[in-house]
Structures are given as C-alpha cells and as structure tokens.
Amino acid sequence: MDGLWTAVEWIGRFLLCALFITSGLAHLTQLQGMAAYAQAKHVPAPRVAVVVSGIMILVGGLMILFNWHPILGCLLLVVFLLAAAIMVHNFWTLSDPMQKAGERAHFMKDLALAGAALMYAAMLHKTGMAL
C-alpha cells in the first residue's frame, strides 16, 4: 500500500506544480503582455513584479516537485498567491457583475491554493522535513 501512496503523492505534486511551473515560465517568456496586465491592475513596478513573481512561482514549483526544500517552495507560492489575490484579483473594486464574479473566482482560487500549500508545508514539517 505504501507504493500506491508514494505514486499518489508524486501525481499530486506534479499536478500542483504544473500550474506554477508553466505560469512562471509564462511570466518570464511573455513579459511584455504580463507586465501590461499587471500595470492595468495597478501593480507597483509591474515589469519587476512580473519577473520576481515569475521566478518565485517557477522556483517554488520546482522545489516542491523535486522535493528539494519543499517547505520553502511552499512559502514562495503562498507569498505569491496572497499578493496576487489581493493586488490582482481585487474583485471588491469592480462594479460590473461579470468581471466581479470572475475576479472573485480567481481570488478564491488563489486563497485555496495558498491554503493547500500551507497544509502541505505543515505536513512536511510534521514528518521532519527541514526548510
């Protein structure tokens, strides 16, 4: 049964990290478009923010995927997700109901993913994993 749960853990890590690795690469390879979006959302220093956030989620996703300092990887993702939820998906500032609903969904998704990363970090810590 341990082999099954090891496979489930690898599949779960891959599925979680695929989002962050591909998004991090998109931040870095589509910098102009991402920076324009960040600027439209009033993110301070949008170009720098996109590069830094892209590196954070790419490195965090890789750290978790390859189980190399995964708690630190989780923390990188949590910082990004909370910042993105508040600064980019600030649905409370919108009046259009459709836009508001879309941004609220993204806000809640970011909070849920941050919660999952925190739970994974806590689980790793309980099993004796170091930062």
N, C-alpha and C positions, 0 to 999 in steps of 0.2 A: 504494500500500500504506500510505502514511503516514496517509491519510484513514481507513482501516479501523482502524488502531491508535489514532487520536485518538478515534474513536467507541467503541472498546473501553474506553479509559481513562475516558471520560465515563460509560459504562454502569457500569463498576466503581466509580467514585466515587459514583455515585448509589445503587447497591446497598449499598455500605458505609455511606454517610452516612444513608440512610433509617432504618436501625436506631437510630442515635444521635439524629437529629433527632426522631423520633417518641417515643423513650424520654425525651429531655429535656423535650419538651412534656408527656408524661405525668407526669413528676416534678413539674412546676410546676402542672399543672391538676388532678392527683389527689393533692395534697399530704397530705391527712389520711390516706388509705389507705397511701400510700407511707411516710409517717413512722411509722405504726403497724407496718408490716412491718419497717422499719429498727430500731425500738425492740425488737421481738420478737427481732431478730438481735443485740441488744446493741450497736448502733452508737451511739457517743457523740453527744450533741446531735442526735438523729435528725431533727428538723424542719429544723435548719440544714444538716445533712449532705445531706438530700434536695434542698433549694433549691440549695446550692452545687454538688452533683453534677449536678443537672438543668441548671444554667447551663453547667457545664463541657462536658457532652456535647452540648448543643444548639449552643453556640458552636463547639466543636471540629468537630462535624459540618458546620456551615455553612461554616466556614473551609476545610475540605477540599473540600467540594462546589463552592464558588465560587473555589477556588484563590487565596484571599487569606490569606497567611501560613500555608500548609497544614502546614508543619513544626511550627509552634506548635500548630495544631489537632490534629495527631497526638499531640503531647506531652500535651495536655489529656486526650485519650482514653486514653492509656497510664496516666496517673496515676489516672484514674477506674477503669479496668479492673483494675489491680493492687490498688487499695484494695478494690474490690467483691469481687474473687476472695478476698482474704484475710479481710475483715471480714464479708461476707455469705454467701459460699459455702464456709464453713469445714467441709467435709464430715468432716474428721478428728475433729470434736467430736460427731458423731452416732453413735448405736448402731443405729437402725432401718436395715436394709439398703436399703430402697426410698428413704427420704429421703437416705441417704448416697450412693446411686447418682445420684440427681437432682442433688444439690448438687455432686457430683464432676463431673458433665457440665457444669454451669454454670461451675464453677471452670476446667475445661479450656477451655471456650469463651472465657471471659474472657482466659485466657492466650494462646490462639491469636489472638484479635482484637488483643491488645496487641502480639503479635509481628508481625502484619500491619501495624499502624500504625507500628511501629518500622522495618520494612522499607521501607514507603512513604516515611517521613521520610528514611531513608538514601538511597533512590533519588533523591528530590528534591534532597537536599544534593549528591549526585554530579553532578547536572545543573546545578548552580549556583544553585538556588533558595535564597533567603535565608529566615531565620526569618519 
